[in-house]
Amino acid sequence: MTTPAQRPGYRSIGNRPTNGNRLTRQVTEVTEVTDISGPPTGDRRAELTALLAQLAHVLTAEQTEPAAARTTRAMPERVLLTPEEAGEQLGVGRTTVYALMKSGDLESVQIGRLRRIPTGAIQDYAASLINHTRRLSA
């Protein structure tokens, strides 16, 4: 019977055995090519400095390009509001807005399963409240 270490393509990393998957091979190749032990020497230090400078250049170029490519434009004013947003504008809660929609006092439209209130309907409802109050006080 052979032990796992005697099987072809079998390596161990530290105390953990592996069976030579791709990541392990890449890590092994990198560590074999690059001596990562000890401080960098003169030539190695210059090479690392050049690589870090290239990396910094690439990172700053990536950060500035999207900002330059983006153009800021004003968002158009929304025409349809959620019941929560309509309630904020009217100064009432969401439940009250749903009750107003159910009674027909506040016009709403359905988009799929969603209920939306046109901004004009909010203004119309507020105007009707003002007119109703004026009629009562007159």
C-alpha positions as CSV (number, residue, x, y, z in Angstrom):
1,M,0.0,0.0,0.0
2,T,1.3,3.4,-0.9
3,T,1.1,6.4,1.3
4,P,-0.5,9.6,0.0
5,A,2.9,11.3,-0.3
6,Q,4.1,8.5,-2.7
7,R,1.3,9.1,-5.2
8,P,2.2,10.9,-8.4
9,G,1.2,14.6,-8.5
10,Y,0.7,14.6,-4.7
11,R,2.3,17.5,-2.7
12,S,1.8,18.9,0.7
13,I,1.7,22.5,1.7
14,G,2.7,22.9,5.3
15,N,0.8,20.3,7.2
16,R,-2.1,20.1,4.7
17,P,-1.8,17.6,1.9
18,T,-3.1,18.6,-1.6
19,N,-3.4,16.7,-4.8
20,G,-1.8,19.3,-7.1
21,N,-4.8,21.5,-8.1
22,R,-4.3,24.5,-10.3
23,L,-4.1,27.1,-7.6
24,T,-1.5,25.1,-5.7
25,R,0.6,24.7,-8.8
26,Q,0.4,28.5,-9.5
27,V,1.4,29.3,-5.9
28,T,4.3,26.9,-6.1
29,E,5.5,28.3,-9.4
30,V,5.4,31.8,-8.1
31,T,7.2,31.0,-4.9
32,E,9.8,29.0,-6.9
33,V,10.4,31.9,-9.4
34,T,10.2,34.7,-6.8
35,D,12.4,34.5,-3.7
36,I,10.1,36.1,-1.2
37,S,12.3,35.3,1.8
38,G,14.4,38.1,3.4
39,P,14.5,41.8,2.5
40,P,14.8,42.8,-1.1
41,T,18.3,43.5,-2.4
42,G,19.4,46.4,-4.7
43,D,18.2,45.0,-8.0
44,R,15.2,43.5,-6.5
45,R,14.3,46.7,-4.7
46,A,14.5,48.7,-8.0
47,E,12.3,46.1,-9.7
48,L,9.7,46.3,-6.9
49,T,9.8,50.1,-6.9
50,A,9.2,50.1,-10.7
51,L,6.3,47.6,-10.3
52,L,4.7,49.7,-7.5
53,A,5.0,52.8,-9.6
54,Q,3.2,51.0,-12.5
55,L,0.5,49.8,-10.2
56,A,0.0,53.3,-8.8
57,H,-0.3,54.7,-12.3
58,V,-2.8,52.1,-13.4
59,L,-4.9,52.6,-10.2
60,T,-5.0,56.4,-10.6
61,A,-5.8,56.2,-14.3
62,E,-8.8,53.9,-13.5
63,Q,-10.1,56.3,-10.8
64,T,-9.9,59.4,-13.0
65,E,-11.3,57.9,-16.2
66,P,-14.8,57.1,-15.0
67,A,-15.1,60.5,-13.3
68,A,-14.2,62.3,-16.5
69,A,-16.5,60.0,-18.6
70,R,-19.5,60.7,-16.3
71,T,-21.6,63.7,-17.1
72,T,-24.0,64.8,-14.4
73,R,-27.4,65.7,-15.6
74,A,-30.4,66.7,-13.6
75,M,-33.0,64.1,-12.9
76,P,-36.4,65.0,-14.3
77,E,-39.1,65.8,-11.7
78,R,-41.1,62.6,-10.8
79,V,-44.6,62.4,-12.1
80,L,-45.8,59.4,-10.0
81,L,-45.1,59.0,-6.3
82,T,-45.4,56.1,-4.0
83,P,-48.1,56.2,-1.3
84,E,-45.4,56.9,1.3
85,E,-44.0,59.8,-0.7
86,A,-47.6,61.2,-1.2
87,G,-48.2,60.9,2.5
88,E,-45.0,62.9,3.2
89,Q,-46.2,65.7,0.9
90,L,-49.7,65.7,2.4
91,G,-48.4,65.4,6.0
92,V,-50.3,62.1,6.6
93,G,-49.4,58.5,7.1
94,R,-49.3,55.7,4.5
95,T,-52.4,54.1,5.9
96,T,-54.4,57.4,5.5
97,V,-53.1,57.6,1.9
98,Y,-54.4,54.1,1.2
99,A,-57.8,55.0,2.8
100,L,-58.0,58.1,0.6
101,M,-57.2,56.1,-2.5
102,K,-59.8,53.5,-1.6
103,S,-62.5,56.1,-1.0
104,G,-61.7,57.8,-4.3
105,D,-60.7,61.1,-2.8
106,L,-57.1,60.7,-3.9
107,E,-56.6,59.5,-7.5
108,S,-54.1,56.8,-8.1
109,V,-53.0,54.5,-10.9
110,Q,-51.9,50.9,-10.9
111,I,-48.7,49.8,-12.6
112,G,-48.5,46.0,-12.5
113,R,-49.0,45.3,-8.8
114,L,-47.8,48.8,-7.7
115,R,-50.0,51.8,-6.8
116,R,-48.7,55.2,-7.7
117,I,-50.2,58.7,-7.2
118,P,-49.8,61.4,-9.8
119,T,-48.3,64.6,-8.4
120,G,-51.3,66.5,-9.9
121,A,-53.7,64.3,-7.9
122,I,-52.0,65.4,-4.7
123,Q,-52.4,69.0,-5.7
124,D,-56.0,68.5,-6.7
125,Y,-56.8,66.8,-3.4
126,A,-55.2,69.6,-1.4
127,A,-57.2,72.2,-3.5
128,S,-60.4,70.2,-2.8
129,L,-59.7,70.3,0.9
130,I,-59.1,74.1,0.8
131,N,-62.4,74.6,-1.2
132,H,-64.3,72.4,1.2
133,T,-63.0,74.3,4.2
134,R,-63.9,77.6,2.5
135,R,-67.4,76.4,1.8
136,L,-67.9,75.3,5.4
137,S,-66.7,78.6,6.8
138,A,-68.7,80.8,4.4
